């Protein structure tokens, strides 16, 4: 916006030589350029009036010009980026913006569930998104178009989690308060092909373990269970928590599990021995989720806290992040159980987090209806997105990859990148898709 009123513009552009000279004299006098002022005054024979309408006008005009030049440059840069974006397919567009961060409004708002959304999960290959809900159903959507694909019905109570295997052959699993875990075949019209029975109470979370031969689940019966996918048999039961186990995830290499519980703790487990490797104590209320920090984020976090030597920064499962009803997010050393950092800023329960593929940011979802974007190198919240009309219960980052821009026109050198797409679910019964 210009600093000059319409009258000031007219005065400056249409002014007589005397008016322009007086503006210059006023500037010289105001900035204590006495010799230049006296010389110019003698040359022009003018005596400026300190109360005249042109007082300070020259300096304002210069400031306005500089601001306009900067705005023009910014608009030209933005225009070039938009022209390039328009020429791309949706998948190419999502992958091209390496540092893209979600902003309002969402690309798609997916409606159809009749109760709260509990979990969202992306297909690892195709542009498909699964959502689980307290309405006992799982729905499949095309996240690129925002179109509804199908509803999966078999559970008799609230669906608490959904997960695809690494190849997308199965919506691998869904779990429910009906005490069951179900396996769905994505290549056979999403036919439900197997039930897993064994938990004595509501099943909270289910995840494929790397390799896809096993799954791990967490339950209100205070246990974790490992299942053989093919046979449906429970091959391991893990005890340790004293209350409802809300969440469980395997590390990227499958050597560790991390769990979160209503007993105010999280635990890191040796996957082979089922022995607790570290107990994470520090939250004042129930721990809602636990997430292993990806290796790509270690570099940024090492600017925030000391993580040790470079060799240590190559190992998956080095760090975990927990979220809690105490409104905080905590960063931990998974090997020692040492608390490294607390992230504060949310005004209500923090449900879960995801990490940006660029390794620089973490995004959290909360009952305060927002997403917060955290800069990992500083630990600061750099952006807050008003995401939903009610509690934000879940968040997921797209798993599919695509080729990035070619290098000197050579497609064989094109870098493979994860597609930039984020999904959130809420008690407002909506699933939102956030993408460039």
C-alpha positions as CSV (number, residue, x, y, z in Angstrom):
1,X,0.0,0.0,0.0
2,X,1.3,3.5,-0.9
3,X,2.3,5.8,1.9
4,X,1.0,8.8,-0.1
5,X,-2.5,10.1,-0.2
6,X,-4.1,10.9,-3.6
7,X,-3.6,14.6,-2.9
8,X,0.1,14.1,-1.9
9,X,0.7,12.3,-5.2
10,X,-0.9,15.1,-7.1
11,X,1.1,17.7,-5.2
12,X,4.4,15.9,-5.9
13,X,3.7,15.0,-9.6
14,X,2.1,18.3,-10.5
15,X,4.1,20.6,-8.3
16,X,5.9,23.7,-9.7
17,X,9.6,23.8,-9.7
18,X,9.4,25.9,-6.6
19,X,7.3,23.3,-4.8
20,X,9.8,20.5,-5.7
21,X,12.7,22.8,-4.6
22,X,11.0,23.5,-1.3
23,X,10.6,19.7,-0.7
24,X,14.4,19.3,-1.2
25,X,15.1,22.2,1.1
26,X,12.9,20.7,3.7
27,X,14.7,17.4,3.5
28,X,18.2,19.0,3.8
29,X,17.1,21.1,6.8
30,X,15.4,18.2,8.6
31,X,18.6,16.0,8.2
32,X,21.0,18.8,9.3
33,X,22.8,19.2,5.9
34,X,23.4,22.8,6.8
35,X,26.0,23.7,4.1
36,X,24.0,22.0,1.4
37,X,20.8,23.7,2.7
38,X,22.4,27.2,2.7
39,X,23.9,26.7,-0.8
40,X,20.7,25.4,-2.3
41,X,18.6,28.1,-0.6
42,X,20.9,30.8,-2.0
43,X,20.7,29.3,-5.5
44,X,16.9,29.1,-5.5
45,X,16.1,32.1,-3.4
46,X,13.4,30.2,-1.6
47,X,12.4,30.1,2.1
48,X,10.5,26.9,2.9
49,X,7.5,27.0,5.2
50,X,7.8,24.3,7.9
51,X,4.0,24.0,8.0
52,X,3.6,23.6,4.2
53,X,2.0,20.5,2.7
54,X,5.2,19.3,1.1
55,X,7.1,19.0,4.5
56,X,8.5,15.5,4.7
57,X,7.0,14.5,1.3
58,X,10.2,13.8,-0.4
59,X,11.4,11.2,2.2
60,X,8.0,9.5,2.2
61,X,8.1,9.3,-1.6
62,X,11.5,7.6,-1.6
63,X,10.4,5.1,1.0
64,X,7.3,4.4,-1.0
65,X,9.3,3.8,-4.2
66,X,11.6,1.3,-2.4
67,X,8.6,-0.6,-1.0
68,X,6.9,-0.7,-4.4
69,X,10.1,-2.0,-6.0
70,X,10.4,-4.8,-3.5
71,X,6.7,-5.7,-4.0
72,X,7.1,-5.9,-7.7
73,X,10.1,-8.2,-7.3
74,X,8.2,-10.5,-5.0
75,X,5.2,-10.6,-7.3
76,X,7.4,-11.4,-10.3
77,X,9.0,-14.3,-8.4
78,X,5.6,-15.6,-7.3
79,X,4.2,-15.3,-10.8
80,X,7.1,-17.3,-12.2
81,X,6.6,-20.1,-9.6
82,X,2.8,-20.2,-10.3
83,X,3.4,-20.5,-14.0
84,X,5.7,-23.4,-13.5
85,X,3.3,-25.0,-11.0
86,X,0.3,-24.7,-13.5
87,X,2.3,-26.7,-16.1
88,X,2.8,-29.7,-13.8
89,X,0.6,-32.7,-13.0
90,X,-0.7,-32.8,-9.4
91,X,1.9,-35.4,-8.3
92,X,4.8,-33.4,-10.0
93,X,3.4,-30.2,-8.4
94,X,3.4,-31.8,-4.9
95,X,6.9,-33.1,-5.2
96,X,8.5,-30.0,-6.7
97,X,8.1,-27.7,-3.7
98,X,10.7,-29.3,-1.4
99,X,10.0,-27.0,1.6
100,X,6.2,-26.7,1.1
101,X,4.3,-26.4,4.4
102,X,0.5,-26.6,4.8
103,X,-1.6,-23.5,4.8
104,X,-5.3,-22.7,4.8
105,X,-7.5,-23.4,3.1
106,X,-7.2,-27.2,2.7
107,X,-7.1,-28.6,-0.9
108,X,-10.0,-31.0,-0.2
109,X,-12.5,-31.4,2.6
110,X,-13.7,-35.0,2.6
111,X,-17.1,-35.6,4.2
112,X,-19.1,-38.8,4.6
113,X,-18.2,-40.2,8.0
114,X,-21.0,-40.0,10.6
115,X,-18.8,-39.7,13.6
116,X,-15.3,-38.6,14.7
117,X,-12.3,-39.5,12.5
118,X,-9.8,-41.5,14.5
119,X,-6.9,-42.2,12.0
120,X,-5.8,-41.4,8.4
121,X,-3.3,-43.4,6.3
122,X,-1.9,-42.9,2.8
123,X,-1.4,-45.7,0.3
124,X,2.4,-46.0,-0.4
125,X,2.0,-46.0,-4.2
126,X,-1.3,-44.7,-5.4
127,X,-3.2,-41.5,-4.6
128,X,-5.4,-43.2,-2.1
129,X,-6.2,-42.3,1.5
130,X,-7.9,-44.4,4.1
131,X,-9.8,-43.0,7.1
132,X,-11.0,-44.8,10.2
133,X,-13.9,-43.5,12.2
134,X,-16.0,-44.0,15.4
135,X,-18.9,-44.7,13.0
136,X,-17.4,-48.3,12.7
137,X,-16.3,-47.8,9.1
138,X,-13.2,-47.3,7.0
139,X,-13.5,-45.1,4.0
140,X,-11.1,-45.0,0.9
141,X,-10.6,-41.7,-0.9
142,X,-8.7,-40.4,-3.9
143,X,-6.7,-37.6,-2.3
144,X,-5.7,-36.0,-5.6
145,X,-9.3,-35.5,-6.8
146,X,-11.1,-35.5,-3.4
147,X,-13.4,-38.2,-4.6
148,X,-14.9,-40.9,-2.4
149,X,-14.0,-44.4,-3.5
150,X,-15.6,-47.0,-1.2
151,X,-16.6,-47.8,2.4
152,X,-15.2,-50.9,4.2
153,X,-17.6,-52.4,6.8
154,X,-16.9,-55.3,9.1
155,X,-16.1,-53.8,12.5
156,X,-19.0,-53.5,15.0
157,X,-17.5,-50.7,17.1
158,X,-15.3,-47.7,16.6
159,X,-12.3,-48.1,14.3
160,X,-9.3,-46.8,16.1
161,X,-6.5,-47.3,13.5
162,X,-5.7,-48.1,9.9
163,X,-2.4,-48.9,8.1
164,X,-1.2,-50.0,4.7
165,X,1.7,-52.3,4.2
166,X,4.8,-51.0,2.4
167,X,3.8,-52.2,-1.0
168,X,0.1,-51.3,-0.7
169,X,-1.1,-54.9,-1.2
170,X,-3.1,-54.7,2.0
171,X,-5.0,-52.0,3.8
172,X,-3.0,-54.1,5.8
173,X,-5.0,-53.7,8.9
174,X,-7.6,-51.9,10.8
175,X,-8.3,-52.3,14.5
176,X,-11.3,-51.5,16.7
177,X,-12.9,-51.3,20.1
178,X,-14.6,-54.5,19.1
179,X,-11.4,-56.3,20.2
180,X,-10.5,-57.3,16.6
181,X,-7.8,-56.6,14.0
182,X,-8.8,-57.1,10.4
183,X,-6.7,-57.6,7.2
184,X,-8.1,-56.2,3.9
185,X,-6.8,-57.2,0.4
186,X,-6.5,-54.0,-1.7
187,X,-5.9,-56.1,-4.9
188,X,-9.1,-58.1,-4.4
189,X,-11.8,-55.4,-4.2
190,X,-10.7,-54.7,-0.5
191,X,-12.0,-58.0,0.6
192,X,-11.7,-58.7,4.3
193,X,-9.5,-61.8,4.4
194,X,-8.4,-62.3,8.0
195,X,-9.3,-61.6,11.6
196,X,-6.8,-61.5,14.4
197,X,-8.2,-62.3,17.9
198,X,-6.4,-62.3,21.2
199,X,-6.6,-58.9,22.9
200,X,-8.9,-58.8,26.0
201,X,-10.0,-55.2,25.5
202,X,-10.2,-52.4,22.9
203,X,-7.4,-52.4,20.3
204,X,-5.9,-48.9,20.0
205,X,-3.2,-49.1,17.4
206,X,-2.0,-51.5,14.7
207,X,1.1,-51.2,12.5
208,X,2.9,-53.2,9.9
209,X,6.5,-54.1,11.0
210,X,9.1,-53.4,8.3
211,X,9.2,-56.5,6.0
212,X,5.4,-56.7,6.2
213,X,5.4,-60.3,7.6
214,X,4.3,-59.2,11.0
215,X,2.1,-56.6,12.6
216,X,2.1,-55.1,16.1
217,X,-0.8,-53.9,18.1
218,X,-1.5,-52.0,21.3
219,X,-4.5,-52.4,23.5
220,X,-6.5,-51.2,26.5
221,X,-5.6,-54.6,28.0
222,X,-2.2,-53.0,28.8
223,X,-0.3,-55.2,26.3
224,X,1.4,-55.1,23.0
225,X,1.0,-58.1,20.7
226,X,3.0,-59.2,17.6
227,X,1.1,-61.2,15.0
228,X,2.1,-63.3,12.0
229,X,0.3,-61.8,9.0
230,X,-0.1,-65.0,7.0
231,X,-1.3,-67.3,9.8
232,X,-3.1,-64.8,12.0
233,X,-1.4,-66.2,15.1
234,X,-0.2,-64.0,18.0
235,X,3.5,-64.8,18.2
236,X,4.5,-62.5,21.1
237,X,2.8,-60.7,23.9
238,X,4.6,-57.8,25.6
239,X,3.9,-56.7,29.1
240,X,5.2,-53.6,30.9
241,X,2.7,-50.8,31.0
242,X,0.3,-50.5,33.9
243,X,-2.5,-48.8,32.0
244,X,-4.2,-48.6,28.6
245,X,-1.5,-48.6,25.8
246,X,-2.7,-46.0,23.4
247,X,-0.1,-46.1,20.7
248,X,2.7,-48.3,19.2
249,X,5.1,-47.9,16.3
250,X,8.1,-49.9,15.0
251,X,11.4,-48.2,14.1
252,X,12.3,-47.9,10.4
253,X,14.6,-50.9,10.7
254,X,12.1,-52.9,12.8
255,X,14.6,-53.5,15.6
256,X,12.7,-51.3,18.1
257,X,9.2,-50.7,19.1
258,X,7.9,-47.6,20.9
259,X,4.7,-47.4,22.9
260,X,2.7,-44.7,24.7
261,X,0.3,-45.3,27.6
262,X,-2.2,-43.8,30.0
263,X,0.3,-44.6,32.8
264,X,2.0,-41.3,31.8
265,X,5.0,-43.1,30.2
266,X,6.3,-44.2,26.9
267,X,8.6,-47.2,26.4
268,X,11.2,-48.2,23.9
269,X,11.4,-52.0,23.4
270,X,14.0,-54.4,21.9
271,X,11.9,-56.0,19.2
272,X,13.7,-59.3,19.4
273,X,13.7,-59.8,23.2
274,X,10.6,-57.8,24.0
275,X,12.6,-56.2,26.9
276,X,12.2,-52.6,27.8
277,X,15.2,-50.6,26.5
278,X,14.2,-47.2,27.9
279,X,11.3,-45.9,30.0
280,X,10.4,-42.3,29.2
281,X,9.1,-40.5,32.2
282,X,8.3,-36.8,32.3
283,X,4.8,-36.2,31.1
284,X,2.3,-35.1,33.7
285,X,-0.7,-36.8,32.0
286,X,-1.6,-39.5,29.6
287,X,0.8,-40.0,26.7
288,X,-1.2,-39.9,23.5
289,X,1.4,-41.0,20.9
290,X,5.0,-41.8,20.3
291,X,6.9,-41.4,17.0
292,X,10.4,-42.4,16.0
293,X,12.3,-39.4,14.5
294,X,13.4,-40.2,10.9
295,X,17.1,-40.1,10.2
296,X,16.6,-37.2,7.8
297,X,15.7,-35.0,10.7
298,X,18.8,-35.8,12.8
299,X,20.9,-33.0,11.2
300,X,18.4,-30.3,12.1
301,X,17.9,-31.6,15.6
302,X,21.7,-31.8,16.2
303,X,21.7,-28.0,16.0
304,X,19.2,-27.9,18.9
305,X,20.6,-30.6,21.2
306,X,23.9,-32.6,21.3
307,X,23.3,-36.0,19.7
308,X,26.8,-37.4,19.9
309,X,29.2,-38.3,17.1
310,X,28.5,-38.6,13.4
311,X,28.3,-42.4,13.4
312,X,25.4,-42.3,15.8
313,X,23.5,-40.0,13.5
314,X,23.2,-42.8,10.9
315,X,21.2,-45.2,13.1
316,X,17.4,-45.4,12.8
317,X,15.6,-45.4,16.2
318,X,18.0,-42.9,17.8
319,X,15.3,-40.5,18.9
320,X,11.5,-40.5,19.7
321,X,8.9,-37.8,20.2
322,X,6.0,-38.2,22.5
323,X,2.7,-36.1,22.7
324,X,0.5,-35.8,25.7
325,X,-2.6,-34.5,27.3
326,X,-0.4,-32.2,29.3
327,X,-0.3,-30.0,26.1
328,X,3.4,-30.7,25.5
329,X,5.6,-32.5,23.0
330,X,8.8,-34.1,24.3
331,X,12.0,-35.2,22.5
332,X,13.9,-38.2,24.0
333,X,17.0,-40.2,23.4
334,X,15.6,-43.7,22.7
335,X,18.7,-45.5,23.9
336,X,19.2,-43.8,27.3
337,X,15.7,-42.5,28.0
338,X,17.1,-39.0,28.5
339,X,14.7,-36.1,28.0
340,X,16.3,-33.7,25.5
341,X,13.7,-31.0,24.7
342,X,10.1,-29.9,25.4
343,X,8.0,-28.2,22.8
344,X,5.3,-26.0,24.3
345,X,2.6,-23.9,22.6
346,X,-0.5,-25.9,22.2
347,X,-3.5,-25.0,24.3
348,X,-5.0,-28.5,24.6
349,X,-4.1,-32.2,24.3
350,X,-1.5,-32.9,21.6
351,X,-2.5,-36.0,19.7
352,X,0.4,-36.8,17.4
353,X,3.1,-35.5,15.1
354,X,4.6,-36.1,11.7
355,X,8.0,-35.1,10.3
356,X,8.4,-33.2,7.1
357,X,10.4,-35.1,4.4
358,X,12.8,-32.1,4.1
359,X,14.1,-33.0,7.6
360,X,13.6,-29.4,8.9
361,X,10.2,-29.4,10.4
362,X,7.8,-31.3,12.7
363,X,4.0,-30.8,12.5
364,X,1.7,-31.5,15.4
365,X,-2.0,-31.9,15.7
366,X,-4.0,-30.9,18.8
367,X,-7.4,-30.6,20.4
368,X,-6.9,-26.9,20.2
369,X,-8.1,-27.3,16.6
370,X,-4.8,-26.3,15.1
371,X,-1.7,-27.7,13.4
372,X,1.6,-26.2,14.6
373,X,4.8,-26.3,12.5
374,X,8.0,-26.5,14.5
375,X,11.5,-25.7,13.2
376,X,13.6,-28.5,14.4
377,X,16.9,-26.6,14.4
378,X,15.6,-24.0,16.9
379,X,12.7,-25.7,18.6
380,X,10.5,-22.8,17.7
381,X,6.9,-22.9,16.5
382,X,7.1,-20.9,13.2
383,X,3.5,-21.3,12.0
384,X,0.0,-22.2,13.3
385,X,-2.7,-23.4,11.0
386,X,-6.4,-23.2,12.0
387,X,-7.1,-26.7,10.7
388,X,-10.6,-27.9,11.9
389,X,-13.7,-26.8,13.6
390,X,-13.2,-29.3,16.4
391,X,-10.4,-31.4,17.9
392,X,-7.7,-32.5,15.4
393,X,-7.3,-36.2,16.2
394,X,-4.9,-37.5,13.6
395,X,-2.4,-36.5,11.0
396,X,-0.4,-38.3,8.3
397,X,2.1,-37.4,5.6
398,X,1.9,-38.9,2.1
399,X,4.1,-42.0,1.6
400,X,4.2,-42.1,-2.2
401,X,7.2,-40.9,-4.1
402,X,7.7,-39.3,-7.5
403,X,10.6,-38.1,-9.7
404,X,11.6,-34.5,-8.9
405,X,12.7,-31.9,-11.5
406,X,15.3,-33.3,-14.0
407,X,18.9,-32.1,-13.9
408,X,20.0,-30.5,-17.2
409,X,17.1,-32.3,-18.9
410,X,18.4,-35.7,-17.8
411,X,15.6,-37.7,-16.3
412,X,18.0,-40.5,-15.1
413,X,19.5,-38.0,-12.7
414,X,16.1,-36.8,-11.4
415,X,15.9,-37.2,-7.6
416,X,13.0,-39.3,-6.1
417,X,11.0,-37.4,-3.5
418,X,8.1,-38.0,-1.3
419,X,5.0,-36.3,-2.5
420,X,4.0,-33.2,-0.5
421,X,0.6,-34.0,0.8
422,X,-0.8,-34.0,4.4
423,X,-4.1,-35.4,5.7
424,X,-5.8,-34.6,9.0
425,X,-8.9,-36.0,10.7
426,X,-11.1,-34.4,13.4
427,X,-14.0,-34.8,15.7
428,X,-15.9,-32.5,13.2
429,X,-16.2,-35.7,11.1
430,X,-14.1,-34.2,8.3
431,X,-10.9,-35.4,6.7
432,X,-8.9,-32.6,5.1
433,X,-6.2,-32.9,2.5
434,X,-3.5,-30.3,2.5
435,X,-1.3,-30.0,-0.7
436,X,0.3,-27.4,-2.9
